[in-house]
Amino acid sequence: SIQVDAVDDVFYILSAGGELKASLLVPAETIFANLQSILEAKEFSHLEPGNFQYIDLRFGNKVYVNDNPIPLATSTATTTASSYDAEETL
């Protein structure tokens, strides 16, 4: 599914699990180039729909990835995230 909020952030919910976060304010070319950089980086070669929580592409060349498995509903779930500078690979 696709959701757009009041500040033009777009959330693509993948059917196999995981979410891509983007912004209508960032050019599509930038978003796709940054996503391609993430998917081609050795650090993130394990990413597949369903084994990450989100890839956040809303902040230009600064990309945030939460590659922890999608947690099952519990009251004690915690998450960590890492960031990636897509500009370093361009």
N, C-alpha and C positions, 0 to 999 in steps of 0.2 A: 504494500500500500504506500501511498505518498501523502504526506501531510505538510501543509505550509502554515507557519504561525504569523502573528501580527507584525513581526519585524523582518519578514521575508526570509526566514530560515526554512529550509526544506529538509524533510526527513523521509528517506527512502527505507522502508522496512522490507528486508529481503525475506522471501517466502521460506527459505531454508534456515533463517535465523541471522541476526546481525542487522546493523543499521548503518546507512551512509548519511552523514549530515553535511549539508551544503547550504549555500546562501544564494538567493537570487541577485544579490548585490556584487557577487564575485563572477567575473566572466566565465562562461562554460569552458572555454579553452583552458583556463587556469585550473579549474576543478578537475577536468579530465587528465591534464598533464600531471597534476599532483597525485591523482589516484593511480595513474600508470607508474609513476615513480615509486609509490609505496608497493604496488604489486610486483614490481621488478626488483626491489631491494632484497638482498639475501636475508636481512634481519626479519623481514615479514613474508618470506617465501612460504610459510606454513598457513597463511591466511586463506580461508575458504568460507563461503557462507555457512553459518552455523557454529563456527569455532572462534568467533570474536564478537564482542558486544557492539563496538562501533568504530567507524573511521570518520573523524570529524574534519571536513574540508572547508570549513567556513571562514578560516582566518588566513587567506592568501597562501603563501608558501609554507606556513607553519601548520603542520598536519598532526592531529592527535589520534592515537590508536589505543583502544582498550582491547587487547587481544587475550584477555582472560575468557575462559569458556562462559557461555551464557549461564548464569546461575539458575538453579531451580528455586522456586519460591520458598524462602526460609526467612526467619527473622534475624539471622546473624550474618547475612551475606555482606562481604566487603569487596571492593574493587580497587585496582590500581590501573594507571594509564601511563603510556609513554608518548613522547612527542617526537616528531621527525621533521627535519627541515628539508623540504622537497627541493629547495633552491640549491642545496649542496650537490644534488645529483643532476641538475639541469645544465 
